[in-house]
Amino acid sequence: MIRAVLDTNVLLSGLVGFTEPRSTPGQILVRWTYGLFELVTSGPILAELERTLDDPYFRARLSPEPRAADLALLRDKTTLTPVSATVRGVATHPEDVLVLASAVSADADYLVTGDAPLRAKTGGVYQGVRLVNPREFLA
């Protein structure tokens, strides 16, 4: 089965767009709920997700109950990996380092990210993990 890490922005967009057929990140999460791939997360990804869901933008789009339910679903149903890999010299933000390190630590097949500079800097592959945008992963 395909193992994939979704960066925090893809997860957030997926949560907001889960019921919207035109939302590519939403459709990725729908496919995960159908068991079409294994979604891998890490403590740092879930912590960033939780912090960001408290931003006004997401509070306006997701009421407290759905936000809590979404976090519980991700905590309970994803494969949680410890971050054991070291990533150097490719990411420009500390969050990107942790997401990429999560994917490498999990021996994921894919890191799904909208971060074009990160994908370009890695040449689309880093330590065996393919970096793709949401549309490419959905295809």
C-alpha positions, 0 to 999 in steps of 0.5 A: 500500500502507498504510504504518504505524508501530507504537509500541514497545508495540504491537510488543512486544505483537505479538512476545509475542502473535505465535502467539496468535490473540486477540492483536490486536498479534500479528495485526497483525504476522502480517498484516505478514508476509503483506505486507498493509501496509508496516511502517515503523520508525526507529532510535529505535523499534528502539533502544527495542524492543531496550532493552525486550526486555531487561527481565525481563518480556520475558526471561521470555516470549521466550528469547534466540534468539527475541528476537534473531531478532525484532530481526533480522527487524524490522531486515531487513524493515521500511522504516527511515526517518530521523527528519527531522520535528519534533514539538512540543506533543502528546506527553508522553513523549520516546519518544512524540515520536520515534515520532510524528516517525518516522510523520510523517517516513515519510509514514505513513498510520497510527501504531498506538498504545495511547496514548489521551492522545496520540490524544486530544491530536492529535484522531486525526490529526497532520500527515496521519498517522492515530493509531489503536489496534491494534483499529482498525488491524486492522479 
